């Protein structure tokens, strides 16, 4: 984790910004691009925001957590079932998957599927999805690029 840890701190702001927390041997990182405009008057994330977190352990195994109001396309459903075996499609989409160095392409695979859901001329029951899906995909691409820099 020696090369990865300083890079994560540089990209995501360190402990003082609240985006990274140490929990025992784990580093818990908020990898989405939340900002001031993503919070309501009560200080809570707006309901349409898709949260992304990653846990990094001492062996550099990473577990990514995705939770948000995202549509589930047939392609996304197939990817999740193939990679994870099951899909929780409640009020919010919840995914959790792990990978090790050399397997970070899973982030790109997921990002492409999420971004594709906002293809031109596609109808959505909720207009906010036109912003949520691309933002979520960009955050996943950014995390992948960070890992590529650390892992080579």
C-alpha positions as CSV (number, residue, x, y, z in Angstrom):
1,X,0.0,0.0,0.0
2,X,3.1,2.2,0.2
3,X,2.8,3.7,-3.3
4,X,-1.0,3.7,-3.4
5,X,-1.7,5.4,0.0
6,X,0.0,8.8,-0.8
7,X,-1.6,8.9,-4.2
8,X,-5.0,8.3,-2.8
9,X,-4.4,11.0,-0.2
10,X,-3.3,13.4,-3.0
11,X,-6.3,12.7,-5.2
12,X,-9.0,12.5,-2.5
13,X,-7.9,15.1,0.0
14,X,-6.6,13.2,3.0
15,X,-8.0,12.7,6.5
16,X,-8.6,16.4,7.2
17,X,-11.2,16.7,4.4
18,X,-13.3,13.8,5.6
19,X,-13.1,11.9,2.3
20,X,-10.6,9.3,3.7
21,X,-10.9,7.5,7.0
22,X,-8.7,4.9,8.6
23,X,-10.6,2.0,10.2
24,X,-8.1,-0.5,11.6
25,X,-6.2,-1.9,8.7
26,X,-8.6,-0.4,6.1
27,X,-8.6,2.9,4.4
28,X,-12.2,4.0,3.6
29,X,-12.4,6.5,0.7
30,X,-15.2,8.5,-0.7
31,X,-14.5,8.3,-4.4
32,X,-17.5,10.2,-5.8
33,X,-17.3,13.9,-6.8
34,X,-19.7,15.3,-4.2
35,X,-19.6,19.0,-3.6
36,X,-21.5,21.7,-1.8
37,X,-24.4,21.7,-4.3
38,X,-25.1,18.0,-3.7
39,X,-26.4,18.6,-0.1
40,X,-29.8,19.7,0.9
41,X,-30.6,22.3,3.6
42,X,-30.4,19.7,6.3
43,X,-26.8,18.8,5.2
44,X,-27.8,15.4,3.7
45,X,-26.9,14.3,0.2
46,X,-29.7,14.9,-2.2
47,X,-31.7,11.7,-2.9
48,X,-30.6,11.3,-6.5
49,X,-26.9,11.4,-5.7
50,X,-25.0,8.1,-6.3
51,X,-22.5,7.5,-3.6
52,X,-19.2,5.7,-4.3
53,X,-16.9,4.4,-1.6
54,X,-13.8,2.2,-1.7
55,X,-12.1,0.2,1.0
56,X,-8.5,-0.6,0.6
57,X,-6.9,-3.2,2.8
58,X,-3.2,-3.9,3.5
59,X,-2.9,-6.4,0.6
60,X,-4.3,-3.6,-1.7
61,X,-7.5,-5.6,-2.3
62,X,-10.2,-3.0,-3.0
63,X,-13.9,-3.2,-2.4
64,X,-16.1,-0.7,-4.1
65,X,-19.6,0.2,-2.8
66,X,-22.1,1.8,-5.2
67,X,-25.4,3.1,-3.9
68,X,-27.9,5.3,-5.6
69,X,-31.0,5.9,-7.6
70,X,-29.7,4.5,-10.9
71,X,-31.6,2.7,-13.7
72,X,-30.7,-0.9,-14.3
73,X,-30.2,-1.7,-18.0
74,X,-30.2,-5.2,-19.3
75,X,-26.4,-4.9,-19.9
76,X,-25.8,-3.7,-16.3
77,X,-27.9,-6.5,-14.9
78,X,-26.0,-9.0,-17.0
79,X,-22.6,-7.6,-15.8
80,X,-23.7,-7.7,-12.2
81,X,-25.1,-11.2,-12.3
82,X,-21.9,-12.4,-14.1
83,X,-19.5,-10.7,-11.7
84,X,-21.4,-10.8,-8.4
85,X,-24.1,-13.5,-8.8
86,X,-27.0,-11.3,-7.5
87,X,-28.4,-7.8,-7.8
88,X,-30.3,-5.8,-5.1
89,X,-32.8,-3.6,-7.0
90,X,-34.6,-2.0,-4.2
91,X,-35.4,1.7,-3.9
92,X,-31.7,2.3,-4.6
93,X,-29.2,0.3,-6.5
94,X,-26.7,-1.3,-4.2
95,X,-23.5,-3.0,-5.5
96,X,-20.4,-4.2,-3.8
97,X,-17.5,-5.8,-5.6
98,X,-13.9,-6.4,-4.9
99,X,-10.7,-6.7,-7.0
100,X,-7.0,-6.8,-6.7
101,X,-4.2,-5.0,-8.6
102,X,-4.5,-5.9,-12.3
103,X,-8.3,-6.2,-12.1
104,X,-9.2,-2.5,-12.0
105,X,-10.7,-2.7,-15.5
106,X,-13.9,-3.7,-13.7
107,X,-14.3,0.0,-12.8
108,X,-14.2,0.9,-16.5
109,X,-16.6,-1.8,-17.3
110,X,-19.1,-0.6,-14.8
111,X,-18.6,3.1,-15.7
112,X,-19.2,2.4,-19.4
113,X,-22.5,0.6,-18.6
114,X,-23.7,3.3,-16.2
115,X,-22.8,6.1,-18.7
116,X,-24.5,4.2,-21.6
117,X,-27.8,4.5,-19.8
118,X,-27.9,8.2,-20.7
119,X,-27.5,7.7,-24.4
120,X,-29.1,10.3,-26.7
121,X,-32.8,10.2,-27.2
122,X,-33.3,7.8,-24.3
123,X,-36.4,8.5,-22.2
124,X,-36.1,8.6,-18.4
125,X,-38.8,8.8,-15.8
126,X,-36.5,11.2,-13.8
127,X,-34.5,14.0,-15.6
128,X,-31.8,14.0,-12.9
129,X,-30.5,10.7,-14.3
130,X,-29.0,12.6,-17.3
131,X,-26.6,14.1,-14.7
132,X,-26.3,11.3,-12.2
133,X,-25.2,8.6,-14.6
134,X,-22.3,10.6,-16.3
135,X,-21.1,11.9,-12.9
136,X,-21.0,8.4,-11.5
137,X,-19.1,7.1,-14.5
138,X,-16.6,10.0,-14.3
139,X,-15.9,9.2,-10.7
140,X,-15.3,5.5,-11.5
141,X,-13.0,6.5,-14.4
142,X,-11.0,8.8,-12.1
143,X,-10.6,6.1,-9.5
144,X,-9.4,3.7,-12.2
145,X,-6.8,6.3,-13.4
146,X,-5.6,6.8,-9.9
147,X,-5.1,3.0,-9.4
148,X,-3.4,2.7,-12.8
149,X,-0.9,5.4,-11.7
150,X,-0.1,3.6,-8.5
151,X,-0.1,0.0,-9.8
152,X,1.4,0.7,-13.3
